Amino acid sequence: MPRIKSAKKRQRQTKVRTAHNKAQRSALRSAVKKVRTAGSRAEAEQALAAAETLVARAGRKNLIHRNVANRTKSRLAKLVHARTD
């Protein structure tokens, strides 16, 4: 347990940041999953647009590395455009 005032504040800040990052990461994973499990191509394209936005934002805000964000977007786009249904 922190005893120093600044350490207590840091602990509070970390708790808030962790919760926020966890929520953002969860939303990101859900969006990516939605693209992969989409029923039709049109549905997949809509899900892709939403997922690309979230992935790009996560990369910009250092939630994930920018190269990981670009790679994820590329793989999802490739997956959707390969669909024929």
VEXDREN-2710 file (C-alpha; in Angstrom, 1 decimal):
% VEXDREN-2710
k/r/px/py/pz
1/MET/0.0/0.0/0.0
2/PRO/1.3/3.4/-0.9
3/ARG/1.9/5.8/2.0
4/ILE/3.1/8.8/0.2
5/LYS/0.5/11.2/-1.2
6/SER/1.8/11.2/-4.8
7/ALA/2.0/7.4/-4.8
8/LYS/-1.6/7.2/-3.7
9/LYS/-2.6/9.5/-6.5
10/ARG/-0.6/7.5/-9.0
11/GLN/-2.4/4.4/-7.9
12/ARG/-5.8/6.0/-8.4
13/GLN/-4.7/7.3/-11.9
14/THR/-3.4/3.8/-12.9
15/LYS/-6.7/2.2/-11.8
16/VAL/-8.7/4.6/-14.0
17/ARG/-6.4/4.3/-17.0
18/THR/-6.4/0.5/-16.7
19/ALA/-10.2/0.4/-16.7
20/HIS/-10.4/2.8/-19.7
21/ASN/-7.8/0.8/-21.7
22/LYS/-9.5/-2.5/-20.9
23/ALA/-12.8/-1.2/-22.3
24/GLN/-11.2/0.2/-25.4
25/ARG/-9.3/-3.0/-26.1
26/SER/-12.5/-5.1/-25.5
27/ALA/-14.4/-2.9/-28.0
28/LEU/-11.6/-3.3/-30.5
29/ARG/-11.5/-7.1/-30.2
30/SER/-15.3/-7.2/-30.5
31/ALA/-15.3/-5.1/-33.7
32/VAL/-12.6/-7.4/-35.2
33/LYS/-14.5/-10.5/-34.3
34/LYS/-17.7/-9.0/-35.8
35/VAL/-15.9/-8.7/-39.2
36/ARG/-14.6/-12.2/-39.1
37/THR/-18.0/-13.7/-38.2
38/ALA/-20.2/-11.6/-40.5
39/GLY/-22.8/-13.5/-42.4
40/SER/-22.8/-11.8/-45.8
41/ARG/-20.3/-9.7/-47.7
42/ALA/-22.3/-6.5/-47.2
43/GLU/-22.5/-7.1/-43.5
44/ALA/-18.8/-7.8/-43.4
45/GLU/-18.0/-4.5/-45.3
46/GLN/-20.1/-2.5/-42.8
47/ALA/-18.4/-4.2/-39.9
48/LEU/-15.0/-3.6/-41.6
49/ALA/-15.6/0.1/-41.8
50/ALA/-16.4/0.3/-38.1
51/ALA/-13.5/-1.9/-37.1
52/GLU/-10.9/0.0/-39.3
53/THR/-11.9/3.2/-37.5
54/LEU/-11.4/1.6/-34.0
55/VAL/-8.2/-0.1/-35.0
56/ALA/-6.7/3.1/-36.5
57/ARG/-7.7/5.1/-33.4
58/ALA/-6.1/2.5/-31.1
59/GLY/-2.9/2.7/-33.2
60/ARG/-2.9/6.5/-33.0
61/LYS/-3.4/6.5/-29.2
62/ASN/-0.8/3.8/-28.6
63/LEU/-3.3/1.3/-27.3
64/ILE/-1.7/-1.0/-29.8
65/HIS/1.4/-0.4/-31.8
66/ARG/0.8/1.4/-35.1
67/ASN/2.3/-1.4/-37.2
68/VAL/0.0/-3.9/-35.5
69/ALA/-2.9/-1.6/-36.3
70/ASN/-1.9/-1.4/-39.9
71/ARG/-1.4/-5.1/-40.2
72/THR/-4.8/-5.8/-38.6
73/LYS/-6.6/-3.5/-41.0
74/SER/-4.8/-5.0/-43.9
75/ARG/-5.7/-8.6/-42.9
76/LEU/-9.3/-7.7/-42.3
77/ALA/-9.7/-5.9/-45.6
78/LYS/-8.1/-8.9/-47.4
79/LEU/-10.5/-11.3/-45.7
80/VAL/-13.6/-9.2/-46.6
81/HIS/-12.5/-8.6/-50.2
82/ALA/-11.8/-12.3/-50.7
83/ARG/-15.5/-13.2/-49.9
84/THR/-17.7/-13.9/-52.8
85/ASP/-21.1/-14.3/-51.2
END
